[in-house]
Structures are given as structure tokens and as C-alpha cells.
């Protein structure tokens, strides 16, 4: 059992705390439902721990990095018929929070149940977030914990400024750093056979070369 619960379970105020928690959860759920009603297609917004987070426009380096990885992953997954790859505006609705990760992948077990009108999605099998000054705290904090808690098997954190990829894998409900790389290749553990040069997500020439290899086998 979570160590945070132990003192509560042994407290004579347990039921009082439970009532306070239930009230807080109910109030937060009302705000969350209002967020669902208000959020627009042209906005990138997330609901995190009771707060609406509106995202500002990204720098060009962020767009290049997320776009390069999406191109490689989407083409590979489509050719291999492995599932579905979402990009930026895919709305991931978890038990408490709602996110729009930069890139996410759902294997066929989940993707086969999706429909073209769907707007909310469950926890993916793989997520990649591209760091920016305004999002790094959440990418390394609440999202890191929440993605792991909901069984996202692999999490990549890409830093477009340092040009690094951190690959985290899920083990016993928590993420562990598998590799942190700037060169060489990186191989996904959640997406069967997906292996790319690290430079292909930061350099246009390397991206085109890697894309051609995927297309031509």
C-alpha cells in the first residue's frame, strides 16, 4: 500500500479526511467537465490537478523535433500495421488529468476500438514529450508520475536544445532511465522493431535518410 495512506488509515480522523477528499474531488470534477465543454479545437490545453493549462506557441526547434519523430514513427507504424500514432492534439483522458502529449502510440489492442469521431483516448503504450521552458516541470513531474501510474510502457523526453533523448521504461509501476543518448541509435521497447538514429529527430538530412530506409525496408 502507498506509504502516504498509512498515517491516514491509522488516524481517528479518517472519515473526516475522506469526506473532505470526496468534496474536493467532486468540485474538481465539475471544473474538469467545464473544461471539456469550453476547450476548443484550435487550442492546446490540458487539465492538470484541477487547473487548466493553456500552452503558448512553440519555438521552431520544438516543432522540428516533434515533427521529425512523428514522421518516422507514423510511417513505420502504418507500414508495419502496428496501431495508431497521434500527434499534438490527441486528447489523453486519465483518471484525474487530461493531456495532449506531443506524440503518442497505441498498439492494435487499443487502436482497433477507436473510431473517427473519437475525441478522448485512454493511456497510450508510448509517449514522447519535447521539452520547452514552460513545460519541462510538468513533463518531468506530474506527467512523469501520471503516465507511469496509468501503464504507459515507454516514455521519451526529447530536449531540442541539448539534442538528447531520454528513454524511460516502466518497471513495477515506475519509470527507470533505460538510456540517455545524443548519438548512435535508439530502439523502442514498446513499439516492435522501431529503431532510428538519434540524429534523425534533430537533423533534417538525417531525418530524410532514416525515413527513406523505413519506406524502402
N, C-alpha and C positions, 0 to 999 in steps of 0.2 A: 504494500500500500504506500501511496505517496507520503513522504515524510511530513509534508505540510499539513496533512489531515490528522496526524496522530494527536497533537495537542487539542484539536477541536473535538475529537471523538472522546477524549477523557475530560472534557470541560463540562461543568454543570450548566453552562450557558449554551450548550449545543443547539437546542431547539430555537433559542432566541437568535443565534447566529444563522440558523437555517432559514428562519423567517426573513431576516434581513437580506440574505443572499437571494432568496426567491423573489423578493420585491425588486432587488437591483437587477436581476436577470429579466424580469418582466418589463421593467422600464427600458432596459437596453433593447429588448426585442421590439418594443414599439418604435424606438428610434431606428432600428435596423429596417423594419418594414417601411418606414417613411423614406429611408434611403433608397430602398428598392423602387419605390414609386417615383422618386424625384430624379434619380440618376439618368442621364441622357446618353444616347449612343455616341455623341461627339466628345464625351468627357472620359478621361481616365481617372476613375475614382475608386477608392477602397473603403471598406468599413472595418476598422481595426479596434478591438477592445472598446467599443462604444462610441468611437469617434469617426467622422467622415474625413478621409484624407484625399484631398484633391492634388493631382500631380501636375507640376509645371512642365512646359516643353523641355525636351531633352537636347543635349549637345549632339553635334554631328557624330562624334566618336562613339557615343552610345548607340545611335541609330545604325551606324555601320556595323558595330559588333553584334547587336541583336539580329540585324538583317542577315549578316553573313552566316551566323549559326542557324537561323531559321531556314535559309535556303538549302543548306547542306542537309539538315535533319529532315525537312519536309520532303525533299526529293528522295532521299534514302528510304524513308518510311513508306512513301507512296509506291516506289518501285518494288520494295520487298513486301508490301501489303501487310504492314505490322500494326496499323492502327491509325491514329489521328494526331496531328501536330497543330497546336493552337499558338497564335501569335498576338501578344499585347492585349487585345480586347476580349479574351476569353475569361469569363466571369466564374471564378472558382469559389463555390459557396461551401464553407466548412461549418462545423457545429456552432462556432461563435462568430467567426470573421469571414469577410468576403474579399477576395484578392483578384487582381488582374496581373498575373505574372508575365514577364517578358516573353517567355517561351515555355510551353508545356507539352507533354506527350502522354497519350492514353493508349495502352495496348488494346488489342482487339476485344479482350474480355469486357472492357468497359465501353469502348468506342462503338461496338455493334449495337448498343442500346440507344445511341444518340439519334436525334432527328434534326432536320434542317431548320426548324423553328426554335430549337432549344437555346435558352439564354443563360441558364445556370448549370454548372458542371460540378461533378464530385472531385475528390482529390485525385490528381493525376499520378502516373507512375514515375514521372521525371519532370523536374522543373529547373529552368535556368533563369537567373536574375542577373541583369547587368547593373553594376554599381553606378551610382551618381551621388554627389554630396548630400542631396536631400533624401535619398532612400537607403543609404548604407546602414544606418542604425536599425531600420526595420528588417532589411534583408539579412542582417547578421543577428538580429534579435528575435522579435516576435514571430517573424516568418520562419526563421530557422527552427524555432521550437514547435510552431504550429504545423508546419509541413511534416516534420518528423512524427508528431503525435497522431497525425492522420494517415500515416503509412506511405508517404511519398518516398519511393525506394531510393531515389538518387536526386541530389541537389547540386547544381553547378553554380558557383558565384564567379562571374567574369568581371575583371577590372580593366576597362578600356584604356585607362591611363597607364597603369603598370604593365598592361598586356599579359595578364596572368589568368589562369583558370584554376579554381579550387574545386575539386571533385569530392563531394561528401556522399557517403553511402550509409544506409540505415542498418543499424545493428542493435537488437534488443530495445527498440523504441527510441533510439537516439542516433544522431549523426556523428560519424567519425571521418576525419580527413583521410581520404584514400591517397590522393596526390595533389600537389600544387605545382603547376608547370608553366613555363614560359616558352619552351621549345619542345621538339620531339612530337610524339603523337599522344592522343588521349583516347581511351576506349571506354565506352559506356558499359556499365554492368546491367542497366535496366533495359536497354534497347539493343536487342540481339544483333551483334556484328557491326555496330556503328562505331567506327574508328576513324578519326580525322587528324590531320596535322594541326597542332595548336595554332600555328601562324595563320591558318586558313580562316580564323574568326577575327583576325586583326588586320590582315593584309589582302587587298583586292586581288592581286595577281595569284597569291597562294589560294585564295578562295575559289577563283575560277578554275585553277588547276585541279583542286580537290573535287569540285563539282563535276568536272569532266570525267574524272576517274569513277565517280559514283554512277554517272549516266552511262558510261561505256563499260562498266563492270571491271 
